[in-house]
Amino acid sequence: MKLSQTRIAIVLAVLVVTSSGCGIINRIRAKNELNEAARTYREGHFEEAEQHSRRALELDPNSKSAPSFIARTIHAQYRAGVNSPENIAKAQEAIQAYQQILQKDPKNEEAYKAIAYLYGATKDEDKLRSWISARANDPSIDPAKRAEAYVVLASKDWDCSFKMTELPANKTTTLNPGNRASVAYKKPTDQKEFDAAQACVKRGLEEIENAIKLDPNSESAWSYKTNLLLEAKKLAEMDGKTDQAAELDKQREIAQKRTMALSEANQKKKEAEEAKQAASPAK
Protein backbone atom coordinates (compact mmCIF):
# COMPACT_ATOMS: atom_id res chain seq x y z
CA MET A 1 0.00 0.00 0.00
CA LYS A 2 2.77 2.38 0.95
CA LEU A 3 4.65 1.53 -2.25
CA SER A 4 1.60 2.30 -4.36
CA GLN A 5 1.11 5.66 -2.62
CA THR A 6 4.77 6.48 -3.13
CA ARG A 7 4.52 5.76 -6.85
CA ILE A 8 1.43 7.96 -7.15
CA ALA A 9 3.22 10.78 -5.35
CA ILE A 10 6.18 10.50 -7.72
CA VAL A 11 3.91 10.56 -10.78
CA LEU A 12 2.08 13.64 -9.48
CA ALA A 13 5.38 15.38 -8.78
CA VAL A 14 6.58 14.64 -12.31
CA LEU A 15 3.32 15.99 -13.74
CA VAL A 16 3.61 19.23 -11.72
CA VAL A 17 7.22 19.76 -12.78
CA THR A 18 6.38 18.99 -16.41
CA SER A 19 3.38 21.35 -16.37
CA SER A 20 5.41 24.09 -14.74
CA GLY A 21 8.19 23.53 -17.24
CA CYS A 22 5.77 23.84 -20.16
CA GLY A 23 4.46 27.09 -18.70
CA ILE A 24 7.94 28.55 -18.46
CA ILE A 25 8.81 27.39 -21.97
CA ASN A 26 5.61 28.91 -23.36
CA ARG A 27 6.31 32.21 -21.64
CA ILE A 28 9.79 32.25 -23.16
CA ARG A 29 8.35 31.45 -26.57
CA ALA A 30 5.71 34.18 -26.09
CA LYS A 31 8.44 36.70 -25.29
CA ASN A 32 10.27 35.69 -28.45
CA GLU A 33 7.07 36.19 -30.45
CA LEU A 34 6.68 39.69 -28.99
CA ASN A 35 10.29 40.47 -29.91
CA GLU A 36 9.49 39.38 -33.47
CA ALA A 37 6.32 41.48 -33.38
CA ALA A 38 8.36 44.53 -32.37
CA ARG A 39 10.93 43.87 -35.09
CA THR A 40 8.40 43.41 -37.89
CA TYR A 41 6.42 46.43 -36.62
CA ARG A 42 9.50 48.64 -36.88
CA GLU A 43 10.03 47.34 -40.41
CA GLY A 44 6.47 48.29 -41.34
CA HIS A 45 5.19 44.71 -41.68
CA PHE A 46 2.13 45.31 -39.53
CA GLU A 47 0.10 42.23 -40.50
CA GLU A 48 3.04 39.99 -39.70
CA ALA A 49 3.54 41.85 -36.43
CA GLU A 50 -0.11 41.21 -35.57
CA GLN A 51 0.32 37.47 -36.20
CA HIS A 52 3.33 37.31 -33.89
CA SER A 53 1.38 39.25 -31.24
CA ARG A 54 -1.58 36.90 -31.42
CA ARG A 55 0.72 33.88 -31.23
CA ALA A 56 2.32 35.37 -28.11
CA LEU A 57 -1.11 35.66 -26.45
CA GLU A 58 -1.93 32.05 -27.37
CA LEU A 59 1.30 30.88 -25.73
CA ASP A 60 0.83 33.08 -22.67
CA PRO A 61 -2.84 34.00 -22.11
CA ASN A 62 -1.84 35.98 -19.00
CA SER A 63 0.56 38.21 -20.90
CA LYS A 64 0.00 41.88 -20.09
CA SER A 65 1.96 43.06 -23.14
CA ALA A 66 0.45 40.90 -25.89
CA PRO A 67 -3.01 42.57 -25.96
CA SER A 68 -1.36 45.99 -26.35
CA PHE A 69 0.82 44.65 -29.17
CA ILE A 70 -2.26 43.23 -30.89
CA ALA A 71 -4.17 46.52 -30.65
CA ARG A 72 -1.21 48.59 -31.86
CA THR A 73 -0.48 46.35 -34.83
CA ILE A 74 -4.13 46.40 -35.95
CA HIS A 75 -4.25 50.18 -35.45
CA ALA A 76 -1.13 50.55 -37.61
CA GLN A 77 -2.94 48.83 -40.49
CA TYR A 78 -5.62 51.54 -40.50
CA ARG A 79 -4.94 54.33 -43.04
CA ALA A 80 -6.28 57.72 -41.99
CA GLY A 81 -8.38 59.44 -44.64
CA VAL A 82 -9.17 56.27 -46.59
CA ASN A 83 -12.91 55.61 -46.40
CA SER A 84 -13.06 52.16 -47.97
CA PRO A 85 -15.21 49.59 -46.13
CA GLU A 86 -12.14 47.43 -45.50
CA ASN A 87 -10.23 50.30 -43.94
CA ILE A 88 -13.15 51.39 -41.75
CA ALA A 89 -13.53 47.78 -40.63
CA LYS A 90 -9.86 47.76 -39.66
CA ALA A 91 -10.39 50.84 -37.49
CA GLN A 92 -13.36 49.15 -35.81
CA GLU A 93 -11.28 46.04 -35.21
CA ALA A 94 -8.60 48.18 -33.55
CA ILE A 95 -11.25 49.86 -31.38
CA GLN A 96 -12.46 46.45 -30.21
CA ALA A 97 -8.90 45.40 -29.40
CA TYR A 98 -8.35 48.56 -27.32
CA GLN A 99 -11.69 48.05 -25.56
CA GLN A 100 -10.56 44.56 -24.51
CA ILE A 101 -7.52 46.18 -22.90
CA LEU A 102 -9.75 48.64 -21.03
CA GLN A 103 -11.89 45.81 -19.69
CA LYS A 104 -8.85 44.58 -17.73
CA ASP A 105 -7.18 47.96 -17.26
CA PRO A 106 -9.85 50.72 -17.19
CA LYS A 107 -7.25 53.45 -16.60
CA ASN A 108 -5.12 52.61 -19.64
CA GLU A 109 -4.62 56.04 -21.23
CA GLU A 110 -3.14 54.73 -24.47
CA ALA A 111 -6.22 52.61 -25.16
CA TYR A 112 -8.62 55.41 -24.22
CA LYS A 113 -6.93 58.00 -26.42
CA ALA A 114 -6.49 55.57 -29.32
CA ILE A 115 -10.23 54.85 -29.36
CA ALA A 116 -11.01 58.56 -29.29
CA TYR A 117 -8.59 59.12 -32.17
CA LEU A 118 -10.11 56.31 -34.25
CA TYR A 119 -13.68 57.55 -33.73
CA GLY A 120 -12.54 60.99 -34.82
CA ALA A 121 -10.53 59.72 -37.78
CA THR A 122 -13.49 57.70 -39.08
CA LYS A 123 -15.83 60.71 -38.62
CA ASP A 124 -18.06 58.84 -36.19
CA GLU A 125 -18.94 62.00 -34.26
CA ASP A 126 -21.82 60.47 -32.29
CA LYS A 127 -19.67 57.67 -30.88
CA LEU A 128 -16.80 60.09 -30.28
CA ARG A 129 -19.02 62.42 -28.25
CA SER A 130 -20.47 59.49 -26.30
CA TRP A 131 -16.97 58.14 -25.64
CA ILE A 132 -15.66 61.46 -24.31
CA SER A 133 -18.89 62.20 -22.40
CA ALA A 134 -18.59 58.89 -20.58
CA ARG A 135 -15.20 59.95 -19.20
CA ALA A 136 -16.37 63.49 -18.41
CA ASN A 137 -19.25 62.13 -16.32
CA ASP A 138 -17.34 59.32 -14.60
CA PRO A 139 -16.69 60.27 -10.92
CA SER A 140 -14.06 57.52 -10.62
CA ILE A 141 -11.80 59.32 -13.12
CA ASP A 142 -9.19 61.85 -11.98
CA PRO A 143 -10.81 65.35 -11.91
CA ALA A 144 -8.14 66.87 -14.19
CA LYS A 145 -8.79 64.20 -16.84
CA ARG A 146 -12.53 64.70 -16.53
CA ALA A 147 -11.95 68.42 -17.02
CA GLU A 148 -9.93 67.69 -20.16
CA ALA A 149 -12.83 65.64 -21.50
CA TYR A 150 -15.27 68.49 -20.88
CA VAL A 151 -12.90 70.89 -22.65
CA VAL A 152 -12.81 68.61 -25.70
CA LEU A 153 -16.61 68.51 -25.79
CA ALA A 154 -16.80 72.29 -25.40
CA SER A 155 -14.28 72.78 -28.19
CA LYS A 156 -16.53 70.85 -30.55
CA ASP A 157 -19.51 72.99 -29.59
CA TRP A 158 -17.45 76.15 -30.10
CA ASP A 159 -16.50 74.89 -33.57
CA CYS A 160 -20.17 74.20 -34.33
CA SER A 161 -21.00 77.89 -33.78
CA PHE A 162 -17.81 79.37 -35.21
CA LYS A 163 -18.33 77.68 -38.57
CA MET A 164 -21.69 79.46 -38.86
CA THR A 165 -20.85 82.90 -37.45
CA GLU A 166 -17.72 83.27 -39.57
CA LEU A 167 -19.38 82.51 -42.88
CA PRO A 168 -18.88 85.49 -45.24
CA ALA A 169 -22.64 85.71 -45.74
CA ASN A 170 -23.19 86.19 -42.00
CA LYS A 171 -20.84 89.09 -41.32
CA THR A 172 -19.67 92.37 -42.81
CA THR A 173 -16.28 93.98 -42.27
CA THR A 174 -15.81 97.74 -42.33
CA LEU A 175 -12.52 99.63 -42.32
CA ASN A 176 -12.55 102.55 -39.90
CA PRO A 177 -10.12 105.51 -39.86
CA GLY A 178 -6.61 104.23 -39.25
CA ASN A 179 -7.41 101.02 -41.13
CA ARG A 180 -9.00 99.46 -38.06
CA ALA A 181 -11.50 96.79 -39.02
CA SER A 182 -14.86 96.40 -37.33
CA VAL A 183 -17.08 93.38 -37.89
CA ALA A 184 -20.87 93.31 -37.72
CA TYR A 185 -22.71 90.00 -37.54
CA LYS A 186 -26.10 89.26 -39.09
CA LYS A 187 -28.44 86.36 -38.67
CA PRO A 188 -28.34 83.69 -41.40
CA THR A 189 -31.35 83.39 -43.67
CA ASP A 190 -31.93 79.85 -42.43
CA GLN A 191 -33.26 80.08 -38.86
CA LYS A 192 -32.33 76.45 -38.24
CA GLU A 193 -28.63 77.30 -38.68
CA PHE A 194 -28.92 80.03 -36.08
CA ASP A 195 -30.84 77.82 -33.65
CA ALA A 196 -28.27 75.04 -34.02
CA ALA A 197 -25.40 77.42 -33.26
CA GLN A 198 -27.25 78.75 -30.20
CA ALA A 199 -27.78 75.21 -28.91
CA CYS A 200 -24.10 74.44 -29.40
CA VAL A 201 -22.96 77.54 -27.50
CA LYS A 202 -25.41 76.90 -24.65
CA ARG A 203 -24.19 73.33 -24.26
CA GLY A 204 -20.55 74.35 -24.68
CA LEU A 205 -20.77 76.92 -21.88
CA GLU A 206 -22.33 74.33 -19.57
CA GLU A 207 -19.52 71.89 -20.39
CA ILE A 208 -16.80 74.47 -19.85
CA GLU A 209 -18.26 75.45 -16.47
CA ASN A 210 -18.09 71.79 -15.46
CA ALA A 211 -14.46 71.71 -16.59
CA ILE A 212 -13.60 74.77 -14.50
CA LYS A 213 -15.33 73.32 -11.42
CA LEU A 214 -13.16 70.21 -11.75
CA ASP A 215 -9.96 72.10 -12.58
CA PRO A 216 -10.18 75.82 -11.76
CA ASN A 217 -6.64 76.44 -13.03
CA SER A 218 -7.08 74.87 -16.44
CA GLU A 219 -5.78 77.36 -18.97
CA SER A 220 -7.47 75.56 -21.87
CA ALA A 221 -10.83 75.60 -20.06
CA TRP A 222 -10.67 79.36 -19.48
CA SER A 223 -9.49 79.89 -23.05
CA TYR A 224 -12.50 78.05 -24.44
CA LYS A 225 -14.79 79.89 -22.04
CA THR A 226 -13.45 83.11 -23.58
CA ASN A 227 -14.08 81.83 -27.10
CA LEU A 228 -17.56 80.51 -26.31
CA LEU A 229 -18.58 83.81 -24.73
CA LEU A 230 -17.41 85.54 -27.90
CA GLU A 231 -19.63 83.21 -29.92
CA ALA A 232 -22.53 83.95 -27.58
CA LYS A 233 -21.91 87.68 -28.12
CA LYS A 234 -21.96 87.23 -31.90
CA LEU A 235 -25.25 85.34 -31.72
CA ALA A 236 -26.81 87.99 -29.48
CA GLU A 237 -25.74 90.65 -31.98
CA MET A 238 -27.23 88.62 -34.82
CA ASP A 239 -30.48 88.44 -32.86
CA GLY A 240 -30.55 92.20 -32.31
CA LYS A 241 -29.98 91.87 -28.54
CA THR A 242 -27.39 94.63 -28.10
CA ASP A 243 -27.62 94.82 -24.29
CA GLN A 244 -27.09 91.10 -23.96
CA ALA A 245 -24.19 91.27 -26.41
CA ALA A 246 -22.53 94.01 -24.32
CA GLU A 247 -22.92 91.97 -21.10
CA LEU A 248 -21.49 88.86 -22.76
CA ASP A 249 -18.53 90.91 -23.97
CA LYS A 250 -17.81 91.98 -20.38
CA GLN A 251 -17.88 88.34 -19.29
CA ARG A 252 -15.56 87.47 -22.17
CA GLU A 253 -13.06 90.12 -21.04
CA ILE A 254 -13.02 88.65 -17.51
CA ALA A 255 -12.47 85.16 -18.86
CA GLN A 256 -9.73 86.40 -21.18
CA LYS A 257 -7.89 88.08 -18.28
CA ARG A 258 -8.06 84.85 -16.31
CA THR A 259 -6.73 82.94 -19.32
CA MET A 260 -3.80 85.34 -19.71
CA ALA A 261 -2.98 85.15 -15.98
CA LEU A 262 -2.92 81.35 -16.10
CA SER A 263 -0.82 81.43 -19.27
CA GLU A 264 1.76 83.68 -17.61
CA ALA A 265 1.81 81.52 -14.46
CA ASN A 266 2.27 78.35 -16.51
CA GLN A 267 5.06 79.96 -18.52
CA LYS A 268 6.90 81.02 -15.34
CA LYS A 269 6.46 77.53 -13.91
CA LYS A 270 7.87 76.00 -17.10
CA GLU A 271 10.86 78.36 -17.07
CA ALA A 272 11.53 77.59 -13.41
CA GLU A 273 11.47 73.84 -14.09
CA GLU A 274 13.81 74.25 -17.06
CA ALA A 275 16.20 76.35 -14.97
CA LYS A 276 16.13 73.71 -12.21
CA GLN A 277 16.92 70.95 -14.68
CA ALA A 278 19.74 72.99 -16.20
CA ALA A 279 21.24 73.60 -12.75
CA SER A 280 21.04 69.92 -11.77
CA PRO A 281 24.32 68.00 -12.21
CA ALA A 282 24.22 65.42 -15.00
CA LYS A 283 23.98 61.86 -13.77
C-alpha positions in Angstrom: 0.0 0.0 0.0 2.8 2.4 1.0 4.7 1.5 -2.3 1.6 2.3 -4.4 1.1 5.7 -2.6 4.8 6.5 -3.1 4.5 5.8 -6.8 1.4 8.0 -7.2 3.2 10.8 -5.3 6.2 10.5 -7.7 3.9 10.6 -10.8 2.1 13.6 -9.5 5.4 15.4 -8.8 6.6 14.6 -12.3 3.3 16.0 -13.7 3.6 19.2 -11.7 7.2 19.8 -12.8 6.4 19.0 -16.4 3.4 21.3 -16.4 5.4 24.1 -14.7 8.2 23.5 -17.2 5.8 23.8 -20.2 4.5 27.1 -18.7 7.9 28.5 -18.5 8.8 27.4 -22.0 5.6 28.9 -23.4 6.3 32.2 -21.6 9.8 32.3 -23.2 8.3 31.5 -26.6 5.7 34.2 -26.1 8.4 36.7 -25.3 10.3 35.7 -28.4 7.1 36.2 -30.4 6.7 39.7 -29.0 10.3 40.5 -29.9 9.5 39.4 -33.5 6.3 41.5 -33.4 8.4 44.5 -32.4 10.9 43.9 -35.1 8.4 43.4 -37.9 6.4 46.4 -36.6 9.5 48.6 -36.9 10.0 47.3 -40.4 6.5 48.3 -41.3 5.2 44.7 -41.7 2.1 45.3 -39.5 0.1 42.2 -40.5 3.0 40.0 -39.7 3.5 41.8 -36.4 -0.1 41.2 -35.6 0.3 37.5 -36.2 3.3 37.3 -33.9 1.4 39.2 -31.2 -1.6 36.9 -31.4 0.7 33.9 -31.2 2.3 35.4 -28.1 -1.1 35.7 -26.5 -1.9 32.0 -27.4 1.3 30.9 -25.7 0.8 33.1 -22.7 -2.8 34.0 -22.1 -1.8 36.0 -19.0 0.6 38.2 -20.9 0.0 41.9 -20.1 2.0 43.1 -23.1 0.4 40.9 -25.9 -3.0 42.6 -26.0 -1.4 46.0 -26.4 0.8 44.7 -29.2 -2.3 43.2 -30.9 -4.2 46.5 -30.7 -1.2 48.6 -31.9 -0.5 46.3 -34.8 -4.1 46.4 -35.9 -4.2 50.2 -35.5 -1.1 50.6 -37.6 -2.9 48.8 -40.5 -5.6 51.5 -40.5 -4.9 54.3 -43.0 -6.3 57.7 -42.0 -8.4 59.4 -44.6 -9.2 56.3 -46.6 -12.9 55.6 -46.4 -13.1 52.2 -48.0 -15.2 49.6 -46.1 -12.1 47.4 -45.5 -10.2 50.3 -43.9 -13.1 51.4 -41.8 -13.5 47.8 -40.6 -9.9 47.8 -39.7 -10.4 50.8 -37.5 -13.4 49.2 -35.8 -11.3 46.0 -35.2 -8.6 48.2 -33.5 -11.2 49.9 -31.4 -12.5 46.4 -30.2 -8.9 45.4 -29.4 -8.4 48.6 -27.3 -11.7 48.0 -25.6 -10.6 44.6 -24.5 -7.5 46.2 -22.9 -9.8 48.6 -21.0 -11.9 45.8 -19.7 -8.9 44.6 -17.7 -7.2 48.0 -17.3 -9.9 50.7 -17.2 -7.3 53.4 -16.6 -5.1 52.6 -19.6 -4.6 56.0 -21.2 -3.1 54.7 -24.5 -6.2 52.6 -25.2 -8.6 55.4 -24.2 -6.9 58.0 -26.4 -6.5 55.6 -29.3 -10.2 54.8 -29.4 -11.0 58.6 -29.3 -8.6 59.1 -32.2 -10.1 56.3 -34.3 -13.7 57.5 -33.7 -12.5 61.0 -34.8 -10.5 59.7 -37.8 -13.5 57.7 -39.1 -15.8 60.7 -38.6 -18.1 58.8 -36.2 -18.9 62.0 -34.3 -21.8 60.5 -32.3 -19.7 57.7 -30.9 -16.8 60.1 -30.3 -19.0 62.4 -28.2 -20.5 59.5 -26.3 -17.0 58.1 -25.6 -15.7 61.5 -24.3 -18.9 62.2 -22.4 -18.6 58.9 -20.6 -15.2 60.0 -19.2 -16.4 63.5 -18.4 -19.3 62.1 -16.3 -17.3 59.3 -14.6 -16.7 60.3 -10.9 -14.1 57.5 -10.6 -11.8 59.3 -13.1 -9.2 61.9 -12.0 -10.8 65.4 -11.9 -8.1 66.9 -14.2 -8.8 64.2 -16.8 -12.5 64.7 -16.5 -11.9 68.4 -17.0 -9.9 67.7 -20.2 -12.8 65.6 -21.5 -15.3 68.5 -20.9 -12.9 70.9 -22.6 -12.8 68.6 -25.7 -16.6 68.5 -25.8 -16.8 72.3 -25.4 -14.3 72.8 -28.2 -16.5 70.8 -30.6 -19.5 73.0 -29.6 -17.4 76.2 -30.1 -16.5 74.9 -33.6 -20.2 74.2 -34.3 -21.0 77.9 -33.8 -17.8 79.4 -35.2 -18.3 77.7 -38.6 -21.7 79.5 -38.9 -20.9 82.9 -37.5 -17.7 83.3 -39.6 -19.4 82.5 -42.9 -18.9 85.5 -45.2 -22.6 85.7 -45.7 -23.2 86.2 -42.0 -20.8 89.1 -41.3 -19.7 92.4 -42.8 -16.3 94.0 -42.3 -15.8 97.7 -42.3 -12.5 99.6 -42.3 -12.5 102.5 -39.9 -10.1 105.5 -39.9 -6.6 104.2 -39.2 -7.4 101.0 -41.1 -9.0 99.5 -38.1 -11.5 96.8 -39.0 -14.9 96.4 -37.3 -17.1 93.4 -37.9 -20.9 93.3 -37.7 -22.7 90.0 -37.5 -26.1 89.3 -39.1 -28.4 86.4 -38.7 -28.3 83.7 -41.4 -31.4 83.4 -43.7 -31.9 79.9 -42.4 -33.3 80.1 -38.9 -32.3 76.4 -38.2 -28.6 77.3 -38.7 -28.9 80.0 -36.1 -30.8 77.8 -33.7 -28.3 75.0 -34.0 -25.4 77.4 -33.3 -27.2 78.8 -30.2 -27.8 75.2 -28.9 -24.1 74.4 -29.4 -23.0 77.5 -27.5 -25.4 76.9 -24.7 -24.2 73.3 -24.3 -20.6 74.4 -24.7 -20.8 76.9 -21.9 -22.3 74.3 -19.6 -19.5 71.9 -20.4 -16.8 74.5 -19.8 -18.3 75.5 -16.5 -18.1 71.8 -15.5 -14.5 71.7 -16.6 -13.6 74.8 -14.5 -15.3 73.3 -11.4 -13.2 70.2 -11.8 -10.0 72.1 -12.6 -10.2 75.8 -11.8 -6.6 76.4 -13.0 -7.1 74.9 -16.4 -5.8 77.4 -19.0 -7.5 75.6 -21.9 -10.8 75.6 -20.1 -10.7 79.4 -19.5 -9.5 79.9 -23.0 -12.5 78.0 -24.4 -14.8 79.9 -22.0 -13.4 83.1 -23.6 -14.1 81.8 -27.1 -17.6 80.5 -26.3 -18.6 83.8 -24.7 -17.4 85.5 -27.9 -19.6 83.2 -29.9 -22.5 83.9 -27.6 -21.9 87.7 -28.1 -22.0 87.2 -31.9 -25.2 85.3 -31.7 -26.8 88.0 -29.5 -25.7 90.6 -32.0 -27.2 88.6 -34.8 -30.5 88.4 -32.9 -30.6 92.2 -32.3 -30.0 91.9 -28.5 -27.4 94.6 -28.1 -27.6 94.8 -24.3 -27.1 91.1 -24.0 -24.2 91.3 -26.4 -22.5 94.0 -24.3 -22.9 92.0 -21.1 -21.5 88.9 -22.8 -18.5 90.9 -24.0 -17.8 92.0 -20.4 -17.9 88.3 -19.3 -15.6 87.5 -22.2 -13.1 90.1 -21.0 -13.0 88.7 -17.5 -12.5 85.2 -18.9 -9.7 86.4 -21.2 -7.9 88.1 -18.3 -8.1 84.8 -16.3 -6.7 82.9 -19.3 -3.8 85.3 -19.7 -3.0 85.2 -16.0 -2.9 81.3 -16.1 -0.8 81.4 -19.3 1.8 83.7 -17.6 1.8 81.5 -14.5 2.3 78.3 -16.5 5.1 80.0 -18.5 6.9 81.0 -15.3 6.5 77.5 -13.9 7.9 76.0 -17.1 10.9 78.4 -17.1 11.5 77.6 -13.4 11.5 73.8 -14.1 13.8 74.2 -17.1 16.2 76.3 -15.0 16.1 73.7 -12.2 16.9 71.0 -14.7 19.7 73.0 -16.2 21.2 73.6 -12.7 21.0 69.9 -11.8 24.3 68.0 -12.2 24.2 65.4 -15.0 24.0 61.9 -13.8 
